[in-house]
Structure formats: C-alpha cells, structure tokens
Amino acid sequence: MVTILASTQGQAPADREAQQLAQLDGFVRLARAQIPASQQRFAHLDPARPLTWRAFRSIPLLTRAALQDAGETLQLTRPPAGLEITGKTTTSGSTGTPITTKSTWGLGAFNRALQIRIQRLHGFDFNATCAFITAPTPPGYADPPRGRAGGAWAAPFGRGVGHQLDLLASTDDQLDWLVELAPRYL
C-alpha cells in the first residue's frame, strides 16, 4: 500500500482527483446500500449518476454528536472481505464526549501506509527508537516506570524499537520515562 501511495504522488492533479472521485463514488454507493445512518445523509444524491465534486461537497458533515447518536447504524450491515470489524478505538474524550469507532484490518493497513509515507517524506530514521504513550492498557502491560519495549515500530522498513507507556501514568512518571529512554521520536 505504501508503494501505491508513492506511485500516485507524482500523478497529474487532474488524474489523481479523478481517481479519488471514482473511489469516493464507490464508497458512497456502498455506504448508501449498507450503512443505515448514511442512507438519509446521501438521499439527495442521484444513484443513477456518477458522483461529482459538487455533489460530494453537498454531503452534510458528520458532527461529533451525530456520530455518537448514530452508534451501530454507522456500521456496514454486510462488510466485504477486508472490512470486517476487528477491534475498536476510543478517543481520549478531551472534549468531554469520547467517541468509540470500530476498526478493520483494511483501515489499519491504510492508516499504517499513510503514516509510513508521511514519515518517509520527512526523512524519519526507521532504525531509531520511538516512544508511544498509549491508550490505557491492561495492568502490567506498559506500566511505569519502565513501560514496555516492543518490536520494530516501522517494520519492515527498519528495526528501531518501539517503547510504550500507559497513558494513565502520572505526568511525572511520563517525563521520567521519556528522559531515561531519550527516544528519537515520540
């Protein structure tokens, strides 16, 4: 997937936009057919016509409140291969209203490819150490003061060790851990 993203980077903008619009059209059609909450949001779009940028921009934005209210109705009813639910992600709730979303293998792979692409563009050294202060973990998994040393954070592109510390560690524990570890990336 990283290779695919890199290959589109040099495309003429019009070609890339046409490809993106075709992919969005497929997504909108799938969502209309299989995501109950999307049926109303996309009702104004003509299913007999290909999606245009103007039509795409007319789709109402999904607010945090609407996302929370929709719950399970924002999930595919019959996910195609690669889009089956494999986990969930919850935001920190810094606004006072955390959001929980379902994740898939395909979404995880796509996000990882985007992350690697951006890191390559910025000249990251994938053999350097990286530290992650992660969402709460099971007791004993990434507790202070040492956290947890994992595998290569950018495999297969490098061998730099990824270290984790639980987000629930105190600020002092987090700072002590970072000073002791001295990672190149955080």
N, C-alpha and C positions, 0 to 999 in steps of 0.2 A: 504494500500500500504506500509506503514511503516513496518507492520508485514511481508509482503512478502519480502521486502528488508532485514530485520533482519534474516529471515529464510535462505536466500541464502548466508549470510555472512559466515556461518560455512561449506558450501559445499566444497567438494574437488575441487581444482582449475580446474582440467580437466572437471568435471561435470558442473561447473559454466561457463567455457569457451564454452562448447558445447551448453549450454542453450543460452548464449549470441549470439553465431554464428547463431543458429536457429532463434532467434528473428531478428538479422540483415538481414538474408536471407529473412524473411517475409517483412521487411521494404524495402529492395532493390526491391523486386518484386512489392510491392505496388507503390513505387516511380517510377519505370520504367513504370508502367501502367497508373499512374495518375498525375505525375508531369512532365510537358513538358520539363523543363530545365534538368531534370535528365535522360531523355531518351538518350541523347548524352553522358552524363558522364558515363552511365552504359552500353553503346552499346558494349563494348568489353567483357562483362560478358556473359557466355553461360546460357540462361534461362532454358535450359534442365538439368542443373547440379546444385546441391546444392552449395551454397556459401562456399568457403574455406577462411581461414585467409589470405592466399597468394592473392587470388582474391580480398578480401576486401581491403587489403593494396594497391592494384593496382588502386583503385578508386582515381582519381585526387582530391587533396584538393580544397575546395571551398574558393577562395580568397574573401577578402572584396569587391574588385572591381567587381568580377563576381557576387557576391551576390547582389550588388546594381544594376548591369546591368540586371540581370535576372528578377527582380521585380516580377510581378504576375505569371510568368511562373514557379516559385518555389513553387506554391501552388497546393494542391490536387485539381483535377478537380471534383471529386465526393467523398468528405470525408466520411469515415464510421462514424457511431454513436460514439460520444465522441471526434471526431476530427474536428467538425465544428468550424469555426472561431468565437471566442467570444470576441476578442479585439486585441490590438496591443501594441507592446513595441518598444520604440526608445532608442537607445544608446545615451550617452551624446555627442558623436561626438568629444571626446578629440583628436582624430587623424585628425580632420577637415572634416571627412566624416562619419556622423552619419548613422546608419543602422536602418531601421524600419522593424520589423518582425511581422507576425500575430501570435496570440496566441490562444490556445484552452483550454477547460476545462481540458482535459486529460493531456496536457502538464503542466498546472498549478498544477494539483494534483500530478503529478510525481515530479516536482521540489520541491513542498512543502514537499513531503515524503522524498526526498533526504536531504533537509535542516534539517528536524527534526531528521533524522537518524544521520547525522553528529553532530548535537548539542547534541544528547543523548550520542554519543561516547565520546564527550569531556566534559560530565558532566554538561551541562547547567542546570540552575535552571529555569524552566519554570514559576515559580511564581515571578520571579524578573522582574524589569522594563527594557524595551528595547526601545531605541530611533532610529528612522529612519529619515534620511534626504533624502527626496523622490524627484522623478522627479517633474517638475513643476506641480502645482495643480491649480484648478480654484481659482480665487481671493476669499479670505475669508475662504478657506478650512483649510489650515495649515500655515497661515501667522505668521511671527514673531510679537511680541516677545514670544507668548505663544504656537504657533503651535496648534496641535490638539491631544487630548487624545482619543484613540480608544479602541477597545475591547482587549481581551486577545490575545497577539501576537503568542502564541503557543497553542491555543485552539485545541483540547480538553485536551491537556497534562498538562496544567497549567493555572493560572489566572493572570499572570503578564501583566500589562497594556502596550500596545504599544503606543508610542507617535510619532507624525510625525511633521516635519518642512519642509517647501518648500525649495527645492534646490536653488531657486533664492534669498533666504535670504542672506544678506551680511555675510561675514566671521565673522565679529564682532557679528552680531545677532546669528549666529550659535553657536559661542563659548559661548556667554552669556546664550543661551538656554541650552546648554549642562551642563554648570557649575550649573545653577539653578536646572535643572532636576536631575543631578547626576545619570544617569541610570547605571545599572549594565552592560548592553550590548549596543553596538552601531552597 
